[in-house]
């Protein structure tokens, strides 16, 4: 287990600020629909450290706050939201 910082965002926010994943995709409206499976974007550092930068990390399930979530994309190391 590893403690990580995260931030819940509305699906359209990342596209509005110009985020571009280096692997996978950003959130879409359906990701936030009631009953939709949980999805996460991870940072490039975590992707390289925990998954060796493997393309098949996209689609893997991780546990976040005790709940399963599917990795849908990787944000570049230089991306910041705030």
C-alpha positions as CSV (number, residue, x, y, z in Angstrom):
1,X,0.0,0.0,0.0
2,X,1.0,3.5,-0.7
3,X,-0.5,6.8,0.5
4,X,-1.1,9.2,-2.4
5,X,-2.7,12.6,-2.8
6,X,-5.7,12.9,-5.0
7,X,-8.3,15.3,-6.2
8,X,-11.8,14.7,-7.3
9,X,-12.7,16.8,-10.4
10,X,-15.6,17.3,-12.8
11,X,-14.9,15.4,-16.0
12,X,-14.6,18.5,-18.2
13,X,-12.1,20.4,-16.0
14,X,-9.0,18.7,-17.3
15,X,-9.7,19.3,-20.9
16,X,-10.6,22.9,-20.1
17,X,-7.1,23.5,-18.6
18,X,-5.4,21.8,-21.5
19,X,-4.4,18.5,-19.9
20,X,-3.2,15.9,-22.3
21,X,-2.6,12.4,-21.1
22,X,0.6,10.7,-22.1
23,X,-1.2,7.3,-22.1
24,X,-4.9,6.5,-22.0
25,X,-7.6,9.2,-21.9
26,X,-9.0,11.9,-19.7
27,X,-12.3,11.6,-17.9
28,X,-15.6,11.8,-19.9
29,X,-19.1,12.7,-18.7
30,X,-20.0,9.0,-18.4
31,X,-17.3,8.5,-15.8
32,X,-19.3,10.7,-13.4
33,X,-22.7,9.2,-14.1
34,X,-24.5,7.7,-11.1
35,X,-23.5,4.0,-10.8
36,X,-20.6,4.3,-13.2
37,X,-17.5,2.3,-12.2
38,X,-14.9,4.4,-10.5
39,X,-12.1,5.7,-12.7
40,X,-8.7,7.4,-12.0
41,X,-6.0,9.2,-13.7
42,X,-2.5,8.7,-12.3
43,X,0.6,10.8,-12.4
44,X,3.6,9.9,-14.6
45,X,5.8,9.3,-11.6
46,X,3.5,6.8,-10.1
47,X,3.0,5.1,-13.5
48,X,6.7,4.7,-13.9
49,X,7.5,3.7,-10.3
50,X,4.6,1.3,-9.7
51,X,3.9,0.0,-13.2
52,X,7.3,0.4,-14.9
53,X,5.7,2.7,-17.5
54,X,3.8,-0.3,-18.9
55,X,1.1,0.4,-21.4
56,X,-1.1,-2.3,-19.8
57,X,-1.4,-0.2,-16.6
58,X,-4.3,1.4,-18.4
59,X,-7.3,-0.7,-17.6
60,X,-5.8,-2.1,-14.4
61,X,-7.8,-1.9,-11.2
62,X,-6.3,-0.2,-8.1
63,X,-7.8,0.3,-4.7
64,X,-8.5,3.9,-3.7
65,X,-9.9,4.6,-0.2
66,X,-10.9,0.9,0.0
67,X,-12.8,1.0,-3.3
68,X,-11.7,-0.4,-6.7
69,X,-11.1,2.1,-9.5
70,X,-9.9,1.6,-13.1
71,X,-6.9,3.5,-14.3
72,X,-7.9,5.3,-17.5
73,X,-5.0,7.5,-18.2
74,X,-1.6,8.9,-17.1
75,X,-1.0,12.7,-16.7
76,X,2.5,14.0,-17.5
77,X,5.0,14.8,-14.7
78,X,4.8,18.5,-15.5
79,X,1.0,18.7,-15.2
80,X,-0.4,20.8,-12.3
81,X,-4.0,21.7,-11.7
82,X,-3.4,24.4,-9.1
